[in-house]
Amino acid sequence: MVITDIIGAKNHLFRVNFGEESVFLDKETVAKNALKVGHNIDEERLEELKYESELTRATSKAMWLLSRREYSKREMIFRLKRDKFEENAVFEAVKTLADAGVIDDDRFAYNYAYNLKMNRKLGYRAMVTELLQKGVSREVAEKYAEQFSPDDVSDAVEIIRLKYAGFRADEKVKRRMIAALQRKGYSYDVIKRAVECLDTQDA
C-alpha cells in the first residue's frame, strides 16, 4: 500500500490516504515514523501504526484528564473506554502511567478519603462505599476510611451540635437528624452513642 496523500484533520490527527482508502493517525505517530507520500506500507505495518497512534492518543487523553483531577486505575480505564479507545491500548496506557506513578490508587484513595471527611463529613461506611465506587480495592478503601474516621461518634456529635441542636424538643427534627446521619454513613449504634454523649455533656 503506497501513501498517496497526508492531510491534516481535526483533533491533532492526519488522514493518511492510500488511493481511495485512508486511515487517521495522530501527528506524533506520523512524525516519529517519518511517514511521507510515496512510502510503501504493508498491512501488518499499518496495523502496528494504527495501534501506536491509538496508544498515543489514549495516553494523551489520560494525561489531560489527570491534569484536571486524580483518577484511580479502574476509573481511568472506564473513562477511556467510554471515549471509544481500543481496549488493549487503554489497558497499556493505564499500566504505563501506573508503573510510572502517575496513576496511583493508594495516593488517590488517601486524597479522596481526606476530601470526603473534610468536605462532606462522611462516616466510615459511606466513605468505603464512595471509594469502592471510584474503583479502588476494598482493602485500600477500608484502610483510608478507617484512617480518616478514627472516631465516628465524635464526628456525629459535631454534626448534631451544628445542625440538629433542637432534636430533643422536636421528634421530626430527631427523625430527620437520624436519617441524615445514616445517609452520611453513620450506623444507628454510632448515632445512639453520639446522642448519649451529648446527653452526658449537657447534663
C-alpha positions as CSV (number, residue, x, y, z in Angstrom):
1,M,0.0,0.0,0.0
2,V,1.5,3.3,-1.1
3,I,0.8,6.6,0.7
4,T,-0.7,8.9,-1.8
5,D,-1.5,11.9,0.5
6,I,-1.2,13.0,4.1
7,I,-3.8,15.7,5.1
8,G,-4.2,17.5,8.4
9,A,-7.5,16.8,10.1
10,K,-9.2,17.7,13.4
11,N,-8.0,16.8,16.9
12,H,-4.3,16.6,16.1
13,L,-4.8,13.9,13.5
14,F,-3.7,13.3,10.0
15,R,-5.7,11.5,7.3
16,V,-3.2,9.2,5.6
17,N,-4.5,8.2,2.2
18,F,-3.7,5.0,0.2
19,G,-5.5,5.8,-3.0
20,E,-9.2,5.5,-2.2
21,E,-8.6,4.1,1.3
22,S,-7.5,6.1,4.3
23,V,-6.7,5.9,8.0
24,F,-6.4,8.5,10.7
25,L,-3.1,8.7,12.7
26,D,-2.0,11.2,15.3
27,K,0.6,13.8,14.4
28,E,3.2,12.2,16.8
29,T,3.0,8.8,15.1
30,V,3.2,10.4,11.7
31,A,6.3,12.4,12.7
32,K,8.0,9.7,14.7
33,N,7.8,7.2,11.8
34,A,8.6,9.9,9.2
35,L,5.7,8.9,7.1
36,K,5.7,10.6,3.7
37,V,3.9,10.4,0.4
38,G,5.3,7.5,-1.7
39,H,6.1,5.3,1.3
40,N,5.0,1.7,0.8
41,I,3.5,0.1,3.9
42,D,2.2,-3.4,4.2
43,E,-0.9,-4.4,6.1
44,E,1.0,-5.7,9.1
45,R,3.0,-2.5,9.5
46,L,-0.2,-0.4,9.0
47,E,-1.9,-2.2,11.9
48,E,1.2,-1.5,14.1
49,L,1.0,2.2,13.2
50,K,-2.8,2.3,13.9
51,Y,-2.2,0.7,17.3
52,E,0.7,3.0,18.1
53,S,-1.5,6.0,17.3
54,E,-4.3,4.7,19.4
55,L,-2.0,4.2,22.3
56,T,-0.5,7.6,22.0
57,R,-4.0,9.2,21.8
58,A,-5.2,7.2,24.8
59,T,-2.2,8.2,26.9
60,S,-2.5,11.8,25.9
61,K,-6.2,11.8,26.9
62,A,-5.4,10.2,30.2
63,M,-2.7,12.8,30.9
64,W,-5.2,15.6,30.1
65,L,-7.8,14.1,32.4
66,L,-5.2,13.7,35.2
67,S,-4.2,17.4,34.8
68,R,-7.7,18.2,36.0
69,R,-8.0,15.7,38.9
70,E,-6.7,12.4,40.1
71,Y,-8.2,9.1,38.9
72,S,-7.9,5.5,40.1
73,K,-6.8,2.9,37.6
74,R,-10.2,1.4,37.2
75,E,-11.9,4.8,36.9
76,M,-9.4,5.8,34.2
77,I,-9.9,2.6,32.3
78,F,-13.7,3.1,32.3
79,R,-13.3,6.8,31.2
80,L,-11.0,5.9,28.3
81,K,-13.3,3.1,27.2
82,R,-16.2,5.4,27.3
83,D,-14.3,7.6,24.8
84,K,-14.1,4.6,22.5
85,F,-10.4,4.0,22.7
86,E,-9.4,0.5,21.7
87,E,-9.3,-1.8,24.8
88,N,-5.7,-3.1,24.5
89,A,-4.5,0.5,24.1
90,V,-6.5,1.6,27.1
91,F,-5.0,-1.1,29.4
92,E,-1.5,-0.5,28.2
93,A,-1.8,3.3,28.6
94,V,-3.1,3.0,32.1
95,K,-0.5,0.3,33.1
96,T,2.3,2.5,31.8
97,L,1.0,5.5,33.7
98,A,0.6,3.4,36.9
99,D,4.1,1.9,36.6
100,A,5.4,5.5,36.3
101,G,3.5,6.5,39.4
102,V,1.3,9.0,37.5
103,I,-1.7,7.0,38.4
104,D,-1.6,5.7,42.0
105,D,-4.6,4.1,43.7
106,D,-3.1,4.4,47.1
107,R,-2.5,8.2,46.7
108,F,-5.8,8.7,45.0
109,A,-7.7,6.9,47.9
110,Y,-5.9,8.9,50.6
111,N,-6.7,12.2,48.9
112,Y,-10.3,11.3,48.1
113,A,-10.9,10.0,51.6
114,Y,-9.5,13.1,53.1
115,N,-11.8,15.3,51.0
116,L,-14.8,13.1,51.8
117,K,-14.2,13.7,55.5
118,M,-13.2,17.3,55.4
119,N,-15.9,18.5,52.9
120,R,-18.8,16.1,53.5
121,K,-18.2,14.8,57.0
122,L,-18.9,11.2,55.9
123,G,-18.8,8.3,58.2
124,Y,-16.8,5.1,57.8
125,R,-19.4,3.1,55.9
126,A,-20.2,5.9,53.4
127,M,-16.5,6.5,52.8
128,V,-15.9,2.9,52.0
129,T,-18.8,2.9,49.5
130,E,-17.6,6.1,47.8
131,L,-14.1,4.8,47.5
132,L,-15.3,1.4,46.1
133,Q,-17.4,3.3,43.5
134,K,-14.2,5.1,42.4
135,G,-12.6,1.8,41.6
136,V,-10.1,1.2,44.4
137,S,-9.9,-2.2,46.1
138,R,-11.9,-2.9,49.3
139,E,-8.6,-3.3,51.2
140,V,-7.5,0.2,50.2
141,A,-10.9,1.7,50.7
142,E,-11.2,0.3,54.2
143,K,-7.7,1.4,55.1
144,Y,-8.3,5.0,54.4
145,A,-11.9,5.1,55.5
146,E,-10.6,3.9,58.9
147,Q,-7.7,6.3,58.9
148,F,-10.0,9.3,58.4
149,S,-12.8,8.0,60.6
150,P,-11.0,7.1,63.8
151,D,-14.0,8.2,65.9
152,D,-17.3,8.3,64.1
153,V,-19.1,9.1,67.4
154,S,-17.2,12.4,67.8
155,D,-17.9,13.3,64.2
156,A,-21.6,12.6,64.6
157,V,-21.7,14.7,67.8
158,E,-20.2,17.6,65.9
159,I,-22.8,17.3,63.1
160,I,-25.6,17.1,65.6
161,R,-24.4,20.2,67.5
162,L,-24.0,22.2,64.4
163,K,-27.3,21.2,62.6
164,Y,-29.7,19.5,64.9
165,A,-29.4,21.1,68.3
166,G,-33.1,21.1,68.8
167,F,-33.6,17.4,68.2
168,R,-34.6,16.7,71.8
169,A,-37.6,19.1,71.6
170,D,-38.9,18.1,68.2
171,E,-39.4,14.5,67.1
172,K,-39.4,15.5,63.4
173,V,-36.0,17.1,63.8
174,K,-34.7,14.0,65.5
175,R,-36.0,11.7,62.7
176,R,-34.5,14.0,60.1
177,M,-31.2,14.0,62.0
178,I,-31.1,10.2,62.2
179,A,-31.9,9.8,58.5
180,A,-29.3,12.4,57.5
181,L,-26.5,10.8,59.6
182,Q,-27.3,7.4,58.2
183,R,-27.1,8.8,54.7
184,K,-23.6,10.1,55.6
185,G,-22.6,6.5,56.6
186,Y,-23.1,6.6,60.4
187,S,-24.6,3.5,61.9
188,Y,-27.6,3.6,64.2
189,D,-25.3,2.5,67.0
190,V,-22.9,5.3,66.4
191,I,-25.8,7.8,66.3
192,K,-27.2,6.4,69.5
193,R,-23.8,6.7,71.2
194,A,-23.4,10.3,69.9
195,V,-26.8,11.3,71.4
196,E,-25.8,9.6,74.7
197,C,-22.5,11.5,74.6
198,L,-24.4,14.8,74.1
199,D,-26.8,14.0,77.0
200,T,-23.8,13.4,79.3
201,Q,-22.1,16.6,78.2
202,D,-25.2,18.7,78.6
203,A,-26.3,17.2,81.9
